[in-house]
Amino acid sequence: MLARAFTPDPLWSAIIPDDSKRPGQLDGMFRALIRTVEADNGLATATAGVDAVALWNPPGHSMGLGAIVRSRFALVRPTLAMAGADRRRMAAVMRQLDGRHKKLMPEPHWYLMAIGVDSHKQGGGLGSALVRDGLRRADADGAATY
């Protein structure tokens, strides 16, 4: 579902410009990302019917080497399967996003890493419901969100 939601996204279109390859590459990437988030004690939450999905990293976790190992290197495989130019573009974007994230939120926080809603269900409040659920969790933990 996340791959379908992000296939037309301008950022992912710039990273993986080949329209015929992007859906499959994003599918592998998001499946691996879910496994890595869960290996890092994060949460993958979804609506009934899996029309919307949110991926949250918990406070103090950043999907480092431990999470990558616990996920059995899930993110490594789809990343290495990307064309070299696509992989370099993705790495550059991720470095920029990570740098901004660390600068803006140095304290522990719940991090909404990705949220997507299937195109035919957008505008119905599903994404908002997942965000509200995450904010309630963060409030109960006394943690900030990003």
PyMOL commands that set and color helices and strands:
alter all, ss='L'
color gray80, all
select helices_A, chain A and resi 2-6+10-15+22-39+65-70+76-81+84-104+119-121+126-141
alter helices_A, ss='H'
color red, helices_A
select strands_A, chain A and resi 43-46+52-57+109-117+144-145
alter strands_A, ss='S'
color yellow, strands_A
deselect
rebuild
show_as cartoon
